[in-house]
Amino acid sequence: MDLELRHLKIVRAVADAGSLTRAATVLGLAQPALSAQLKRIERALGGTLFLRGRDGVRATALGELVLERARVVLPAVCELQEEAVRFARQGAAGYRLGGTHGPLLGGLVDRLAGREPGASVTTYTSWSEREVAAGVAAGRLDFALVGVCGESPPPEPGRLAWMEVARDPVHVMLAEDHPLAHRAEIELAELAAEAWTDVPGDGCFGDCFAAACVRAGFTPACVYETDTASCVHLVQVGRAVGLCRATFPVTPGVLARPLAGSPLVWRHLLGWHPAAPAATRAPAVLEHARAAHADALARSASVVAGGAAAGAGTGAGQPSVAAFSITTGTSGTSPCPPARPVRTAAIESTTSWPSVTTPKTA
């Protein structure tokens, strides 16, 4: 029998699990089938790889030698396969963009399509930053446009290069007739009695939000997790408040206000694989992404100016900043159960941002 990669995977699985029973479960095999396969592998390699005992299995000297080689060979072959996929899937001209939901991805598509009419531009969206980043790492996407909370590391930090597009403080989204809507900024503690609404996502923003609430002296009463349109509706009818992006288009019945002291910050990041052919286009794509953010922010800034003028002296006016929440966490129905830590993915809203952060290369 010739030794194959699947045989090395079996040997590694047995060693990692510490017993044939657990290894069989991990591999999705019946234990007798795994035992028979392991015996064939041992015959092919000329000796016993594991000693069986009451406490499980222990690698022999030959087994340690095979495991040492397997731990080098298997990752190398996996990396080779990923690089081949990236090379095969990379188009001669075009952009495969992945991103979480929000205005920046659309703005980036518009700018790329407008400046390179002959290039194909395709998109993939997900609530999960990790899923988008994994698509770039595996060669299914060229660039990831995602966000992270504060100074948290981006997904796939050891494999992808990341540069900062923009950095925004987080705002709160309110119904236009909310008692605090006339305020220039709002203390987080003033929202202690509110219900919150969110959409799916991942990352640490939910933990950061929960921690900010604890520092403000409260725990969110309840959280409604639902789709985008439902989140906006719940805010419009006063059923909940949400965390929001200042770059989101105007939404009737919704106002956005900054949180005093900016207790939460969101960073927009562009990621790519440094070994992929698309890496040579990363500087240009980064500039387009920054321009898309600036365009969206400028449109929202003009709304602020118009709303302030319309509402001067009345406290009513138009939405100061159109917004939308991205949060992920506990689902809620009325009456709300006690909230678990809220996971939120967020947010766009500031007038300044740093130029670049040092990328993490693979």
BADOKOL-958326 format. One line per 3 residues: number of its first residue (from 0); their letters; for each residue x, z, y of C-alpha. Coordinates in Angstrom, 3 decimals, padded with zeros to 6 digits, m for minus. Layout:
% residues N
NUM) A) X,Z,Y | ...;
***
This chain:
% residues 362
0) MDL) 000.000,000.000,000.000 | 001.325,m000.939,003.434 | 001.225,001.789,006.043;
3) ELR) m001.249,001.099,008.867 | m002.090,002.734,012.172 | m005.276,004.174,010.709;
6) HLK) m003.187,006.000,008.128 | m001.096,007.610,010.877 | m004.307,008.617,012.647;
9) IVR) m005.474,010.327,009.476 | m002.208,012.245,009.118 | m002.361,013.336,012.741;
12) AVA) m006.017,014.369,012.417 | m005.266,016.543,009.377 | m002.346,018.213,011.148;
15) DAG) m004.341,018.805,014.345 | m007.388,020.169,012.481 | m005.381,022.397,010.169;
18) SLT) m007.628,021.733,007.192 | m009.039,018.804,005.269 | m012.599,020.021,005.849;
21) RAA) m012.285,020.079,009.631 | m010.326,016.819,009.680 | m013.018,015.122,007.591;
24) TVL) m015.631,016.234,010.135 | m013.571,014.897,013.031 | m012.980,011.564,011.290;
27) GLA) m016.564,011.239,010.100 | m015.580,011.127,006.425 | m016.582,013.066,003.354;
30) QPA) m013.866,015.497,002.294 | m013.346,013.889,m001.152 | m012.875,010.503,000.517;
33) LSA) m010.346,011.972,002.951 | m008.464,013.716,000.137 | m008.252,010.457,m001.843;
36) QLK) m007.054,008.559,001.232 | m004.404,011.187,001.965 | m003.098,010.978,m001.596;
39) RIE) m002.729,007.194,m001.280 | m000.832,007.665,001.986 | 001.471,010.219,000.355;
42) RAL) 002.176,007.847,m002.531 | 003.020,005.064,m000.065 | 005.410,007.358,001.825;
45) GGT) 007.027,008.755,m001.310 | 006.175,012.429,m001.066 | 003.788,015.231,m000.171;
48) LFL) 002.864,015.493,003.495 | 000.857,018.740,003.455 | 000.834,021.919,001.406;
51) RGR) m002.700,023.168,000.714 | m003.489,026.872,000.897 | m006.320,029.309,001.468;
54) DGV) m005.786,029.155,005.211 | m005.756,025.358,005.361 | m002.874,022.907,005.275;
57) RAT) 000.734,023.067,006.468 | 002.997,020.066,007.005 | 005.989,019.674,004.731;
60) ALG) 009.370,018.500,006.045 | 008.340,014.919,005.237 | 005.011,015.542,006.931;
63) ELV) 006.762,016.770,010.087 | 008.902,013.624,010.119 | 005.827,011.387,009.823;
66) LER) 003.960,013.376,012.490 | 006.894,013.134,014.875 | 006.893,009.339,014.564;
69) ARV) 003.084,009.135,014.701 | 002.973,011.018,018.002 | 005.242,008.374,019.491;
72) VLP) 003.800,005.268,017.846 | 000.076,005.906,018.353 | 000.164,006.413,022.161;
75) AVC) 002.528,003.440,022.518 | 000.176,001.157,020.599 | m002.799,002.451,022.590;
78) ELQ) m000.978,001.704,025.849 | m000.033,m001.764,024.577 | m003.665,m002.483,023.762;
81) EEA) m004.840,m001.333,027.205 | m002.216,m003.448,028.967 | m003.195,m006.493,026.907;
84) VRF) m006.857,m005.971,027.803 | m005.991,m005.657,031.479 | m003.931,m008.832,031.353;
87) ARQ) m006.583,m010.804,029.463 | m009.437,m009.682,031.684 | m007.661,m010.162,034.995;
90) GAA) m009.028,m013.249,036.682 | m006.807,m015.625,038.637 | m008.827,m014.967,041.782;
93) GYR) m011.523,m012.383,042.174 | m012.286,m008.717,042.556 | m013.906,m006.423,040.011;
96) LGG) m014.970,m003.393,041.994 | m016.292,m000.104,040.681 | m017.786,002.643,042.772;
99) THG) m020.210,005.480,043.110 | m023.409,004.967,045.059 | m023.130,004.703,048.833;
102) PLL) m022.582,002.264,051.716 | m018.826,001.773,051.378 | m018.985,m000.326,048.218;
105) GGL) m021.476,m002.710,049.808 | m019.389,m002.923,052.961 | m016.262,m003.684,050.933;
108) VDR) m018.075,m006.428,048.991 | m019.279,m007.964,052.255 | m015.812,m008.028,053.798;
111) LAG) m014.078,m009.432,050.710 | m016.727,m012.118,050.160 | m016.655,m013.063,053.830;
114) REP) m012.882,m013.458,054.012 | m012.424,m015.120,050.617 | m015.531,m017.256,050.051;
117) GAS) m014.062,m018.878,046.943 | m013.211,m015.610,045.185 | m015.664,m013.997,042.814;
120) VTT) m016.604,m010.409,043.599 | m018.354,m008.342,040.942 | m019.404,m004.705,041.053;
123) YTS) m020.090,m001.846,038.698 | m021.682,001.394,039.909 | m022.020,004.783,038.284;
126) WSE) m022.800,008.338,039.342 | m019.593,009.334,037.530 | m016.253,009.038,039.323;
129) REV) m014.540,009.586,035.984 | m016.363,006.669,034.385 | m015.411,004.319,037.209;
132) AAG) m011.768,005.422,037.096 | m011.692,005.027,033.306 | m012.901,001.434,033.772;
135) VAA) m009.892,000.702,035.963 | m007.500,002.446,033.561 | m008.862,000.380,030.659;
138) GRL) m008.633,m002.918,032.546 | m012.378,m003.504,032.889 | m012.207,m003.078,036.682;
141) DFA) m009.579,m003.861,039.305 | m010.382,m001.190,041.892 | m012.292,002.103,042.020;
144) LVG) m013.934,003.296,045.235 | m014.849,006.931,044.652 | m014.802,010.283,046.371;
147) VCG) m013.502,013.765,045.675 | m014.141,017.165,047.179 | m011.577,018.509,049.631;
150) ESP) m008.058,018.405,048.235 | m009.153,018.050,044.616 | m007.173,015.494,042.581;
153) PPE) m008.872,012.177,041.776 | m009.773,011.211,038.204 | m007.055,009.714,035.989;
156) PGR) m004.323,011.137,038.294 | m001.506,010.328,035.901 | m002.493,006.715,035.277;
159) LAW) m003.918,005.297,038.506 | m002.530,005.004,042.016 | m004.817,006.436,044.712;
162) MEV) m004.908,006.022,048.483 | m007.215,007.727,050.949 | m009.783,005.575,052.730;
165) ARD) m011.441,008.252,054.870 | m012.099,011.971,055.112 | m015.538,013.235,056.176;
168) PVH) m017.074,016.651,056.796 | m020.313,017.223,054.925 | m023.641,017.349,056.808;
171) VML) m027.018,018.739,055.823 | m030.065,016.461,055.564 | m033.333,017.832,056.945;
174) AED) m036.888,016.713,057.577 | m037.285,015.721,061.234 | m039.819,018.530,061.783;
177) HPL) m037.630,021.180,060.145 | m037.295,024.313,062.360 | m033.517,023.803,062.589;
180) AHR) m033.621,020.046,063.219 | m033.185,020.481,067.005 | m029.871,022.296,066.543;
183) AEI) m026.556,020.538,067.224 | m025.035,022.192,064.154 | m026.286,024.557,061.489;
186) ELA) m024.736,027.562,059.789 | m024.897,027.238,056.010 | m026.238,030.809,055.824;
189) ELA) m029.304,029.712,057.788 | m030.326,027.583,054.807 | m030.236,030.451,052.300;
192) AEA) m033.973,030.271,051.599 | m034.089,026.489,051.147 | m034.477,024.468,047.975;
195) WTD) m031.931,021.659,047.524 | m032.170,018.178,046.082 | m029.478,016.151,044.369;
198) VPG) m028.588,013.115,042.275 | m026.241,012.929,039.249 | m022.451,012.942,039.558;
201) DGC) m019.333,014.748,038.392 | m016.226,016.332,039.834 | m015.842,019.764,041.387;
204) FGD) m018.071,019.323,044.448 | m020.852,021.341,042.847 | m018.515,024.257,042.282;
207) CFA) m017.207,023.950,045.844 | m020.751,023.904,047.209 | m021.721,026.949,045.139;
210) AAC) m018.589,028.751,046.354 | m019.393,027.867,049.983 | m022.903,029.265,049.513;
213) VRA) m021.492,032.495,048.046 | m019.139,032.821,051.027 | m022.179,032.366,053.258;
216) GFT) m023.923,035.194,051.399 | m026.434,033.464,049.135 | m027.027,031.448,045.972;
219) PAC) m029.218,028.297,046.158 | m032.779,029.234,045.225 | m033.378,026.052,043.226;
222) VYE) m032.125,022.513,042.877 | m034.148,019.371,042.190 | m032.011,016.765,040.414;
225) TDT) m033.553,013.308,040.680 | m033.001,009.720,041.789 | m032.066,008.549,045.279;
228) ASC) m035.547,007.660,046.504 | m036.982,010.938,045.242 | m034.237,012.928,046.952;
231) VHL) m035.061,011.291,050.276 | m038.784,011.866,049.706 | m038.310,015.558,048.967;
234) VQV) m036.423,015.936,052.253 | m038.968,013.892,054.204 | m041.894,016.060,053.060;
237) GRA) m039.960,019.290,053.637 | m039.748,020.258,049.979 | m035.938,020.488,050.037;
240) VGL) m032.770,019.902,052.043 | m029.708,018.013,050.874 | m026.049,017.327,051.583;
243) CRA) m025.570,013.975,053.217 | m023.462,011.115,054.532 | m023.438,010.224,058.204;
246) TFP) m022.797,006.589,057.334 | m026.073,006.222,055.442 | m028.552,003.833,057.124;
249) VTP) m031.411,005.157,059.233 | m034.084,006.844,057.131 | m037.512,007.541,058.689;
252) GVL) m038.409,011.217,058.807 | m034.862,012.397,058.090 | m032.248,014.004,060.356;
255) ARP) m028.668,014.998,059.579 | m026.797,017.846,061.212 | m023.181,019.006,060.784;
258) LAG) m022.533,022.319,059.094 | m020.782,024.764,061.396 | m017.102,025.115,060.571;
261) SPL) m017.160,022.162,058.140 | m017.188,024.316,054.983 | m017.196,021.188,052.791;
264) VWR) m015.108,018.022,053.072 | m015.354,014.728,051.189 | m012.474,012.261,050.722;
267) HLL) m013.096,008.585,049.969 | m010.375,007.130,047.726 | m009.379,003.690,046.484;
270) GWH) m007.707,003.572,043.079 | m006.045,000.895,040.965 | m003.655,000.618,038.034;
273) PAA) m000.102,000.119,039.328 | 000.829,m002.141,036.379 | m002.178,m004.444,036.714;
276) PAA) m001.859,m007.849,038.448 | m004.484,m006.736,040.990 | m002.088,m004.063,042.287;
279) TRA) m000.461,m006.624,044.590 | m003.769,m006.944,046.450 | m004.277,m003.187,046.854;
282) PAV) m002.974,m002.933,050.469 | m005.405,m005.620,051.650 | m008.334,m004.090,049.737;
285) LEH) m007.478,m000.678,051.201 | m007.633,m002.038,054.747 | m010.971,m003.700,054.010;
288) ARA) m012.322,m000.407,052.630 | m011.201,001.456,055.742 | m012.800,m001.175,057.929;
291) AHA) m016.041,m000.902,055.927 | m016.042,002.855,056.510 | m015.396,002.409,060.228;
294) DAL) m018.192,m000.167,060.480 | m020.671,002.135,058.733 | m019.644,005.073,060.892;
297) ARS) m019.956,003.007,064.066 | m023.473,001.940,063.122 | m024.422,005.555,062.560;
300) ASV) m022.720,006.610,065.814 | m024.892,004.144,067.715 | m027.949,005.746,066.092;
303) VAG) m026.742,009.145,067.282 | m026.408,007.898,070.855 | m029.856,006.296,070.827;
306) GAA) m031.473,009.313,069.226 | m029.898,011.767,071.646 | m031.205,009.787,074.605;
309) AGA) m034.690,009.435,073.140 | m034.938,013.123,072.274 | m033.320,014.619,075.381;
312) GTG) m035.288,017.650,076.540 | m037.704,017.508,073.614 | m035.615,018.389,070.578;
315) AGQ) m037.418,015.651,068.634 | m035.754,012.259,069.069 | m034.622,009.854,066.375;
318) PSV) m032.378,010.755,063.468 | m029.040,011.824,064.867 | m027.284,010.568,061.762;
321) AAF) m028.938,008.784,058.911 | m027.953,010.345,055.673 | m028.233,010.686,051.976;
324) SIT) m027.254,013.343,049.507 | m025.266,012.908,046.410 | m025.361,016.070,044.413;
327) TGT) m025.415,016.781,040.768 | m026.512,019.860,039.088 | m029.479,021.696,037.787;
330) SGT) m032.796,020.033,037.463 | m035.742,021.764,039.030 | m039.485,021.762,038.779;
333) SPC) m041.911,023.802,040.798 | m041.779,026.730,040.590 | m037.994,026.571,040.503;
336) PPA) m035.941,028.417,037.933 | m032.839,030.299,039.126 | m030.223,027.721,040.028;
339) RPV) m027.069,027.259,038.043 | m023.912,026.105,039.909 | m024.755,022.881,041.684;
342) RTA) m022.647,019.806,040.986 | m022.677,017.419,043.876 | m020.965,014.204,044.575;
345) AIE) m021.026,013.404,048.197 | m020.823,012.274,051.346 | m019.718,010.392,054.411;
348) STT) m019.659,011.643,057.980 | m016.863,011.924,060.492 | m015.217,010.140,063.369;
351) SWP) m011.594,010.463,062.299 | m009.600,010.070,059.121 | m005.948,010.019,058.128;
354) SVT) m004.278,006.732,057.374 | m002.797,007.180,053.911 | m002.106,009.707,051.194;
357) TPK) 000.703,009.395,048.690 | m000.545,007.655,045.543 | m000.247,009.157,042.117;
360) TA) 001.290,006.493,039.922 | 000.844,006.054,036.225;
***
